[in-house]
Amino acid sequence: MGREWRNWSGSLRFTPREYARPDGEDAVRALVERARQTSTTLRPVGSGHSSSPLVRTDDVLVSLAGLPRAVRRHDDPHLATVGAGVPLGELGEALYEAGLAMDNLGDVDVQSIAGATATGTHGTGLEFGNLSTQVAGVRLVTGTGEVLEISAEHNGDLLPAARLSLGVLGVVTTLTLRLTPTYHLRRRNWCSSIAWTLDHLPQLQRQNRNMDFYWYPRTDTTQIRTLNRRGEEPELGPVGEPRITESGPSHRTIPRHRELRFEEIEYAIPSEAFHACFTEIRRRILDRHRTGVAWRVLVRTVAADDIWLSPAYGRATTTIACLQNNSLPHDEYFADVEAVFRQHDGRPHWGKKHSLAAPHLRAVYPQWDRFQDLRRRLDPDEVFLTPDLARLLRDG
């Protein structure tokens, strides 16, 4: 019997029969082939930052942490291949030493690169897609044990599925990323009123490279956060001096360090529906949940993309995330705000709390059937499909 596994927030705990830590692709293939022959399931796992049950299994849990982590450069100076299990923070340092950087990052950097891209982890900025959009190639072991290369040059028609695949097309062993030369950013954070923030939001989003804001229900105030290259900072900002100002390489400046653990529900809303959606979310929280909600609400933007299971597929997106301390109740609160998100054509973040199942998800993802056809082709014996994932992905 394996040891108990728990995720970052502590809300997901289970004990797989086996916990494996392969040190290379051949070892991954052997695990997949054995699972197929014995009719057991296998789930790959990164750092465990997600709170949805994507990795839960009674059978074999496969850590990507033991896979080689070296950064391999290409003839194209903007491409590099990296090991699937390397954490984003470690990857950022390795790329920096090579003179490279990812063009955007999320709010934390503890996730593995494979886990972050497999779930659509994102940062903020009108011009920037989620991290999966930076994937130029994927190498994975399918459910049949075949090693499959996917890139513009090899099986290019599969790339829109493989860039964000929830770990159900295969076990990813390496990723090729499209990168940019290193760059530095300056962070500035202000406290402001919710009225000023909403009145100036479109302008703030247009004028800053990266911009998001926290709304604090207890005080009905905001914290506006911006990131820009020096010399490219707009004049518009709330009255007063920023409460936080710092500068540095992008991979050290964009992510924030987190000591406190929390639960989170986040939905991606069409940007044109943001105002109506946020207005109702704010009303419900103030009317029904203000005394019990100790944490903030985070609003970010994500550019449209063509990735089949991306929450930003085909539309400019604004995300709304409701957070709650992991030691406090959240079920009633999350269910109430989720109803509002769904009224506004929202798509849930794959790695965070939500209640949707396959019939609901099929309705909001135009390429749903194409993804499912590919999943069945690459994993005909459903080696990667646990009961949780069957509920999520399989109709009927």
N, C-alpha and C positions, 0 to 999 in steps of 0.2 A: 504494500500500500504506500502511495506517495504521501508527502507531507501536505499540511493545509496550506493553501495559497490564498492570499488576500490582496485586494487592489489597494491603490494609494489612499483612498478615503476610508477604507475598512468596511464598506457596505456590501462588497461582493466577496464571499468566502466559500471555498469548496475544497475537497480533497480528491484529487485525481488518483487513479490507480497507479499511474506512473508519471514522474516528472523527469523529462529528458532535456539534456543540454548538449546538443550535437556541436562538434567542433569544425564541421565542414559540410559541404554539399552531399558528399557520399553518405555521411551519417544521416542526413535528413532523408535521403532517398530510401535508405534501409528502414527507417522508422515508418515512412509512408507505405512502403511495400508490405511491411509486416502488418500494419493496421488494416490495409486492404485485404490481405489474406485471412486475417482473423475477424473481419467484420466489426472492427472497433473504430471509434472516432478519434481524431487527432486535431488539436487546436494549437496554432502557433501563438506565442505571447511575447510582447515586448516588455516595457517597464511596468505595466499594470496601472497606468494612469486613468484608463477609461473606467466608468462606473456602470455602463451597460454590460449585460452578460455575454458579450461576444466570444469570450475565451473559455467560458465555463464548460467543463466536461467531466464526466465520471471516468474517462478512459485515459488518454495520453495527452499531457500538456507539454508542449515543446518550446523551451526558451530559445530565443534568438541571440541571447547574450554571448554565447560561446563561439559564434561565427566570426571569421576573420574581419578585422575592422579597418584594415589599411585603406587609404584613399589612393585610387589609381587614376592618374591623369590620362587624357586622350589627346590625339592630335588636334582636335578642336579644343582650343584653350578654355572654352566655357563649359566643357563637360568633365565630369569626374564620376567614377564608380566607387560606391562605398558599401560596406557590409550592412546588412539589414538590421542588425541588432545594436548598432552604435547609438548611444543617446545623443539627442540634439546638442546638448551643451558641449559634449566631447567632440562631436562632429564640427561644431562651429570653430573650436580651437584648432583642429587639424586643418580645416579649410583655410583659416586665417594664416597659418604658417605657410600654406601654399599660395597665398595671395588671392584667395577666392572667398566668396560668401554666398549664402542664399539670399534671394532678393527680398524675402520677407520671412518673418517667424511669428509664432504664436506667443501667447502671454507667459508660457512656461516652457522650459527646455529639458525636462526630465524624461520625456517620451523617447522611445526609439524612433529612428527615422522610418522604419517600416510600419510601426504602429501608428505614427502620426499621419503618414500618407494614406494608410489603409482605412482610416476613419474620417479623413477630410479635415484634420486640424487646420486652423486658420489664424491669421493675425487680423490686421485691419488696414484699410486704405482703398480708395476708389479704384486705383489702378492695379491692385494686386489680388490674384486669385488665392485659393487655399494652397497649402503646401503640396498637395497632389499635383498641381499644375506645373510644379518645377521638376517633376519626374519625366525624364526623357527615355528611360528604358528600365525594364524589369526582368530579372532572371528568377524563375521560380520552379519548384518541383510540383507538378500537378498531382491530382489524386490517383493517377495511374503509375506514378513514379517517374514519368518523363521529365527531363529538364527542358524548359521552354524559355527561349529568348524572345522578348517582346520589345520592339523599338520601332522607329520610323523605317528602318532598313529590314527588320525581321518581324514578320507577323504584325505589321503596322496597324491592321484593322482591329487588333485586340487591345491596342494601347488605351483607348478611352475607357475600357473596362478595367484593365490591369492597374491603372494609376490609383484607383480607389476601389479596393475589392473586398474589404472586410475579412481578408484571409480565407475566402471560400473558393478561390480559383486555384490556390496552391500555396505552398510555403515559400515566401520570398526569401532568397538568399543574398542577392545584391540589388542595389538600385543605382541607376545612372541619373545624375542630377544635372539640370541646366543651371549654371551658376553665373555670378557676376564678379568682377574684381572687388576686392575689399573696399568698404566704405565706412565712414564714421557718421554717427547721428547725434543730435542733441535732443535730449528729452526735456520737456517743460510741462509741468502739471499745475493747474489752477483749481481752486474751489470757486463755485459759482452758484447762481440760482438756477432752478430748473427752467424758469421762464426765459432767461437770457440764453441758456444753452439751446433750447428748442428753437427760439427765434433765429439764432445765428447758425444752426446746425448745417444747413446746406453749404453755406460759405466756409465754415470751418473745415468741412470734409473736402471741399474743392481745393482750398489753399494750402493744406498741410499734406505732406507725404503720407503720414500715418496719423489718424485721429480717431479717438474713441472717447466714451465717457461712462463713468459710473453714476448711477442715481441711487441715493441713499434714502430709503422710505421713512426711516425714523425722523429725519430732519427735512425731507423733501428738498434736498440740495444735491449738487453734482460735483464731481471731480472730472475736469476736462484734461485729457492726456494727449500731447502731440509729440511727434518725432519728425525732425527735418535735418537735412544736411546744413551745416553752418553756411550762412549767407543766403539761404533759401527760405528763411523763416518769415511768414507773413506778419504784418503789423497787427492784424485783428487778434484780440484776446480779451478775456475778462478784465475788469478793472482790478488793479493791484499787481503786485509782483508774484511770479510763480512760486508755489510752495516747494517744488522740487525742480532742480535744474542740474543735469549731469550730461556728460558727453563721453563717447567712446566708440569702439568698433561695434558694428551693428549687432553681432551675436551676443555681445555683453550688455547692450543698451536696450534692445527690444524686450527680451524676456524679463519677468519679475520673479524674485525669489519668494517662495510661499512656505511659511512655517505652519500656519493653521490649515487644517484639513476641512474640506467642504464637499457638499453634494451640489449638483447643478443640473438644470434642464435648460437647453438652448435650442431655439428654432431659427431657421433661416427664412426670412420673410421677403417677398418681392419689395424692393426699395420704395416703390410707389405706395405700398400699403403700410409703410412703417408708422406714419403719424397716427393713423386711425388705430392701428394695433397697439402702439405704445400708450396712447391715451386711455384705452380700455384696460390695459395691464396696470397702469398706474392707478386708475380708479379702483380696480378690484383690490389691489394691494392696500391702498389707503383705507378702503371701506371694510375689508374683511380680514386682512392678514398683518396689519401694521404692528400689532402688539407682539406677534409671534415670529416675525421675520427680522432676524438680527443682521442679515447680510444684504449686500447691494445687488443692483441689476446692472449688467454690462451691455452696452450697445456698440457694435462694430459694423464695418462694411466689408464686403467681399465682391470682387469683380466676377462677372459671368464667365462660365467655362463650358466645355463640351464633354466633360467626363460623365459617364452614364449615371453613376450613383452619387454624384456630387450634389450637395444641397444647393449649390449655386449654378446647377446646370441650366443653361439657356436664359439666365436672367440676372441683372444686377441685384445684389442681395444686401439686406441689412439683417444682422443677427441680434437677437435679444436673449440674454442669458440671465436666469434667475438663480441666485446662489443662496445656500443655507448652510450654516455650520453643521458639520457631520454628526454632532452630538444632539441636535435638535430635530423635532419632527418636521418632515417635509412633504409627506404624501398628499395631504389635502391641498396644501399650497401649490404644489407642482401640478396636480390634476386640474385645479381651477385655472391657472394661467395657460396650461396646455390647450384647454378648450378654446381660449381666445386665439392662440397661435393657429389652431386648425381652421378657425373661421376666416383667417387671412391667408389661406393657401400655404401654410408653413410646412417646412420639411425639417425633421428633427436632426440634430447632430448625432451621428452614429455612435459616438463614444460616450454620450451622456444620457441621463435618465429620460425615458419617454415610454409611452404605452402602446405605440402603434404596432400593428402586425401586417402581414403581407397584403391583404386586400386594401388597407388604407394606403400603404406605401406605393403600391402599384398605381394608384390613382394620381399620385403627385410626381411620379418619375416617368417621363415619356419613353425612356429607353429601358424600362423595367423588363419587358419580355425578352429583349435582346440579351440583357445581362443574364437572365435565368437560363436561356438557351445555351449560352457559353459556359455557365457554371456546370450544367449537366453534361456538357461535352468534355470538359476538363476534369470533372470529378464524377464519373458515371456511377460509382459505387457509394457516393456521398460519404467519403472518408472525413470530410471537413464539416459535415452538417450535423450538429448537435440538436437536441430538442429545442433549445432557445433559438438557434438559427433557422430551424425548420419553421417555427412560428413566424419568424421575421421575414423569411424569404420564399416559403412555399405556400402557394394558394391551396385551400382545401385541406 
